[in-house]
Amino acid sequence: MKFAISYSAALNGTDPDRLAAFAAHAENCGFEALYVQDHIALYPGADYGGGQLPPTMPFLDPLDCLSFVAAETDRILLGTGVLLLPYRHPVILAKRLATVDLLSKGRMRLLTIGVGALPGEAQAAGVDFRTRGRRADEAIDVLRLLWSGGAEGVGYHGEFFDFDNLCSFPKPLGVTELPIHVGGSSRAAARRTGLRGDGYFAGGLLTEQERDLQMELARKTAADAGRDPAALEYTRWGSSDLTTERVDELAGHGVTRLVVNFMAPDAEQQHDQMSEFAERFGL
């Protein structure tokens, strides 16, 4: 099992010194990666299905935040959980992600995308909420096409994106494509994982039976598409009070990575929680 950590500005605030100390301590403890969440804009009454988000809740831009984290650390991988892909143009995003990966020396390797759950956020970004899934599918294809394309340029002609002879440089460090994981809690997200993803980051409040069904669906979809279902990583959220028995149980369901939240109210307590967790699991 791999263990990563999540940083929430909504919980921890936006003090850069606290973020830098958090990231450095996570790296020193041996956590694999640091994940940040994403919202472009909120509004009064924004409800994602699990309750309303206060409109003043701060969400740092994930790529700017991870660039800052990269500059303050040396080894920890960089992750998004999740980046709202339909609300960003993939041509611009391909350059930004490649830049972060290059300057972090190859650490932008846990990009997880989602389609969003707030209609008002889609409207603010100029996106028809009903098309966000199809738009995300095209964007994934465009990202990979641009990263792998050479000096001769590449073309794409889809429902939402259209271009010819386009070049995007620099490239990610030492690879032709960055891994793209799919986040979500629906069967549509599971199918998207099987068709296009390198892994599934399962969220939502679902039964274990439904989670098993979705991961099975992702693997079956991958196999039907001629992809290797065994190559799909399976990420889930975890809490600081995880026991070894619970981790073993999750591993039995095929989980390969847990992203842990540490909810202590102040930085010192959080660091103590992280250290204790790392010692418990021998990170």
C-alpha positions in Angstrom: 0.0 0.0 0.0 1.2 3.5 -0.9 0.3 6.4 1.5 -0.1 10.0 0.3 -1.3 13.0 2.1 -3.9 15.8 1.4 -3.5 19.5 2.1 -6.7 21.5 2.4 -6.5 25.3 2.5 -10.1 25.2 3.7 -8.8 23.5 6.9 -5.2 24.8 7.1 -5.6 28.2 5.7 -3.5 29.9 3.0 -0.4 30.8 5.0 2.5 29.8 2.7 4.8 29.1 5.6 2.4 26.5 7.0 2.0 24.9 3.6 5.8 24.7 3.1 6.3 23.2 6.6 3.4 20.7 6.0 4.9 19.6 2.7 8.4 19.3 4.1 7.2 17.3 7.1 5.2 15.0 4.9 8.3 14.3 2.7 10.4 13.7 5.8 7.8 11.2 7.1 8.0 9.2 3.9 4.6 10.0 2.4 4.6 9.2 -1.3 2.7 12.3 -2.5 0.9 15.5 -1.6 -2.5 16.1 -3.1 -4.5 19.3 -3.3 -8.2 19.8 -4.2 -9.7 22.2 -6.8 -12.6 24.6 -7.2 -12.4 27.5 -9.6 -15.3 29.5 -8.1 -18.0 29.0 -5.5 -21.3 30.8 -4.8 -23.9 30.9 -2.1 -25.9 27.7 -2.1 -23.3 25.6 -4.0 -24.2 22.0 -3.2 -22.1 19.1 -4.3 -24.5 16.4 -3.1 -22.8 15.9 0.3 -23.8 19.4 1.6 -23.2 23.0 0.8 -19.8 24.5 0.4 -19.4 27.9 2.1 -18.8 30.5 -0.6 -15.8 31.9 1.3 -14.0 28.5 1.5 -10.5 29.0 0.1 -9.3 26.7 -2.7 -5.7 27.4 -3.9 -5.2 27.0 -7.6 -3.8 23.4 -7.6 -1.0 23.8 -10.1 0.2 27.0 -8.6 0.1 25.4 -5.2 1.9 22.3 -6.3 4.6 24.4 -8.0 5.2 26.1 -4.7 5.3 22.7 -2.9 7.8 21.4 -5.5 10.1 24.4 -4.8 10.0 23.6 -1.0 10.6 19.8 -1.3 12.9 17.4 -3.1 11.2 14.0 -3.5 7.5 14.0 -2.8 5.2 13.5 -5.8 2.5 16.0 -6.7 -1.1 15.1 -7.0 -4.5 16.6 -7.6 -7.7 15.2 -6.0 -9.3 16.3 -8.3 -8.5 18.8 -11.0 -11.7 20.0 -12.7 -10.7 19.2 -16.2 -13.8 20.3 -18.2 -13.3 23.9 -17.0 -9.8 24.2 -18.3 -8.6 24.3 -21.9 -6.4 21.3 -22.6 -4.0 23.1 -24.9 -3.1 25.6 -22.1 -3.2 22.8 -19.4 -0.8 20.6 -21.4 1.8 23.3 -21.2 1.2 24.1 -17.5 1.4 20.4 -16.4 4.5 19.7 -18.5 6.1 22.8 -17.0 5.4 21.7 -13.4 6.7 18.2 -14.2 9.8 19.5 -15.8 10.7 22.0 -13.1 9.9 19.6 -10.3 12.2 17.0 -12.0 9.5 14.6 -12.8 7.1 14.7 -9.8 3.8 15.8 -11.4 2.8 12.2 -11.7 -0.4 11.8 -9.8 -2.7 14.1 -11.8 -6.3 13.1 -11.0 -9.1 14.7 -13.0 -12.8 15.0 -12.3 -15.8 16.5 -14.2 -17.2 18.7 -11.4 -20.5 18.6 -9.5 -21.5 22.3 -9.3 -23.6 23.6 -12.2 -22.9 27.2 -11.2 -19.2 26.6 -11.4 -19.5 25.2 -14.9 -21.6 28.2 -16.0 -19.0 30.6 -14.6 -16.4 28.8 -16.7 -18.6 29.1 -19.8 -19.2 25.3 -20.0 -22.5 23.6 -20.5 -22.8 21.4 -17.4 -24.5 18.6 -19.4 -21.5 18.3 -21.7 -18.8 18.1 -19.0 -18.2 14.4 -19.3 -17.7 14.4 -23.1 -15.5 17.5 -22.8 -13.3 15.8 -20.2 -12.9 12.8 -22.5 -11.7 14.9 -25.3 -9.5 16.9 -23.0 -7.7 13.8 -21.9 -7.1 12.8 -25.5 -5.8 16.3 -26.4 -3.4 16.3 -23.4 -1.9 13.0 -24.4 -1.7 14.0 -28.1 0.1 17.2 -27.3 2.6 15.6 -24.9 3.5 12.9 -27.3 3.6 15.0 -30.5 6.8 16.1 -32.2 8.0 19.0 -34.2 5.8 18.1 -37.1 2.8 19.0 -35.0 -0.5 17.2 -34.3 -4.1 17.8 -35.1 -7.4 17.1 -33.4 -10.9 17.5 -34.6 -13.6 16.9 -31.9 -16.8 18.2 -30.6 -15.2 20.8 -28.3 -11.5 21.1 -29.5 -10.2 21.6 -33.0 -6.7 22.4 -34.2 -4.1 21.4 -36.8 -0.3 21.1 -36.8 0.1 22.1 -33.2 3.3 21.7 -31.2 3.5 21.8 -27.4 7.0 22.1 -25.8 8.6 21.6 -23.4 7.6 18.0 -22.7 7.2 16.2 -19.4 10.5 15.0 -18.0 11.6 11.8 -19.6 8.2 10.5 -20.6 5.9 10.9 -23.6 2.8 11.3 -21.4 1.9 12.1 -17.8 -0.3 9.5 -16.0 -3.9 10.7 -15.8 -6.1 9.2 -13.0 -9.8 9.6 -13.0 -11.6 10.7 -9.9 -15.3 10.2 -9.1 -18.0 8.2 -7.5 -20.1 7.1 -10.5 -20.2 4.3 -12.9 -19.5 6.8 -15.7 -16.3 7.7 -13.9 -15.4 4.0 -13.6 -15.9 3.5 -17.4 -13.9 6.7 -18.1 -11.1 5.1 -16.1 -11.2 1.9 -18.1 -11.2 3.7 -21.4 -8.7 6.5 -20.7 -7.3 6.4 -17.1 -4.2 5.1 -15.5 -6.1 4.7 -12.2 -9.3 5.4 -10.4 -9.5 7.7 -7.4 -12.8 6.7 -5.8 -14.7 9.3 -3.8 -18.2 9.8 -2.6 -20.3 8.1 0.1 -20.8 4.6 -1.4 -21.2 1.1 -0.1 -18.2 -1.2 -0.4 -20.3 -3.3 -2.7 -20.8 -0.4 -5.1 -17.1 0.5 -4.9 -16.2 -3.1 -5.8 -18.6 -3.0 -8.7 -17.2 0.3 -10.0 -13.6 -0.9 -9.9 -14.6 -4.2 -11.6 -16.4 -2.1 -14.2 -13.2 0.0 -14.8 -11.1 -3.2 -15.3 -13.7 -4.8 -17.6 -14.0 -1.7 -19.7 -10.2 -1.5 -19.9 -10.0 -5.2 -21.0 -12.8 -4.7 -23.6 -10.8 -1.7 -25.0 -7.6 -3.7 -25.3 -6.0 -2.1 -22.4 -4.3 -3.8 -19.4 -6.8 -3.9 -16.5 -4.1 -5.0 -14.1 -2.2 -1.7 -14.8 -5.0 0.4 -13.3 -4.1 1.9 -9.9 -6.9 2.2 -7.3 -6.8 5.1 -4.9 -9.1 5.8 -2.0 -9.4 8.4 0.8 -8.2 7.5 4.3 -8.2 9.0 7.8 -5.4 9.5 10.3 -6.9 6.8 12.6 -6.5 4.0 10.0 -5.6 0.6 11.6 -3.4 -2.0 10.0 -6.4 -4.3 9.9 -8.5 -1.7 7.9 -5.6 -1.1 5.5 -5.3 -4.9 4.9 -9.1 -5.0 4.3 -8.8 -2.2 1.7 -5.9 -3.9 0.0 -8.1 -7.0 -0.3 -10.5 -4.8 -2.3 -7.7 -4.0 -4.6 -6.8 -0.5 -3.2 -3.2 0.4 -4.0 -3.0 3.9 -2.5 -4.6 5.8 0.3 -4.7 9.6 0.5 -4.9 10.5 4.2 -6.4 13.6 5.7 -5.0 14.9 9.0 -7.6 17.0 10.7 -5.9 18.4 13.8 -6.6 22.2 14.1 -3.1 23.4 14.4 0.2 22.7 12.6 2.1 21.2 15.5 -0.7 18.7 16.2 -0.9 17.8 12.5 2.8 17.2 12.3 2.6 14.9 15.4 -0.3 13.0 13.7 1.7 12.6 10.5 4.8 11.4 12.4 2.7 8.9 14.4 1.0 7.6 11.3 4.3 7.2 9.5 5.8 5.2 12.4 2.6 3.0 12.6 3.0 2.0 9.0 6.7 2.1 8.7 6.9 4.8 6.0 
